[in-house]
Amino acid sequence: MSARIILGVGGGIAAYKACELLRLLTESGHAVRVVPTAAALRFVGAPTWAALSGHPVAEDVWTDVHEVPHVRLGQQADLVVVAPATADLLAKAAQGLADDLLTNTLLTARCPVLLAPAMHTEMWEHPATSANVATLRARGVRVIEPAVGRLTGADTGKGRLPDPAEIFAVARRALARGLGAPADLTGRHVVITAGGTREPLDPVRFLGNRSSGKQGYAFARSAVARGARVTLISANVTLPDPAGADLVRVGSTAELREATLTAAVGADAVVMAAAPADFRPATYSTGKIKKSDDGVAPTIDLVTNPDIAAELGQRRRPEQVLVVFAAETGDAEANGRAKLARKRADLIVINEVGPDKVFGAETNAATVIGADGSVNRMPERSKEDLADDVWDLVVARFPDGTSRPLDDGNR
């Protein structure tokens, strides 16, 4: 689907990264008009934006004034993306100021708006910025969390612009849901686990599984696009960090358990898409286990790992929605129903696994069974589309079936 997109560019050093985002948007067939602030043009010039977009750059309210650009651009847009969104731009947007073409466009837009902040950590954490972000999110604006990493100069911390490809992925999800779809996870904190755990056997080897983490990361991207505050607990993946998610890295099932139980306190929904190992070696060898001369393989004793999902089911608040997963062979649906009851979950996503199925694939098919007896059979589709369908079921199970207003404490 081709969409009309406004790419706003704020006056920060990360403006150069917006060139890559622009390329991704245009190569996907979208018509993109770039609206830079005056400060942004000191970092990247108008000829660059015009060449990459194939359209004239909308620089100020006085150019082509007969076409009323300060109103028309926002009115005609299907999506507005601002990257980078500086602290100054967030403040102006929250207060409804309109002193240039970009802030005028934000006021007139009635389409989804996605802001990707970039600034120094102290600026992002300042109470004024926190209040401005909370105000914007309460209005349904998608303000994604900045990444952690190297900032301008020698500084390192939270405030880095997320990878352009990941901002593009969030924008794509916002468009895929439909131009009128609400940010129905606004104000919600969701916890998602992803990837496969590893249980150390010796300094070289571990017990693991084939989970790539792609489905869990798809849940994270979808939740960010729908306005949620996302905590993603990631176990042993080789995927780029999804834009807007607070990432917690873990290795073993014990680490996954600790991180998940901590993050789940106060969360509105927990999606257990990770594949924790059911067993771990009873002992860890500090030295590499050597092959014996007689060719006899060593015996490895295993013990059972904690059942994290079942523990969450026992601990969770009545209004918290718990989604668990079952990767099954044989009678997958019967096995899934039994697991749903054991875990005390609201929903279970059942995948039939096998050669070239689910693990590492870009698509997925699932049967989703609810504790209320509902059954939703989802044919093969992209993992992002499947995630969106499951989020629809989650939202319907919130006590009020809707998003909720954000306050400063929810950020």
PyMOL commands that set and color helices and strands:
alter all, ss='L'
color gray80, all
select helices_A, chain A and resi 13-27+40-42+46-53+65-67+69-76+87-95+101-108+121-125+127-138+164-176+214-225+253-264+308-315+332-343+383-397+408-410
alter helices_A, ss='H'
color red, helices_A
select strands_A, chain A and resi 4-9+31-36+79-85+113-117+142-143+147-150+156-160+189-195+199-200+206-207+229-235+245-250+269-272+279-281+302-304+321-328+347-352+363-370+375-382
alter strands_A, ss='S'
color yellow, strands_A
deselect
rebuild
show_as cartoon
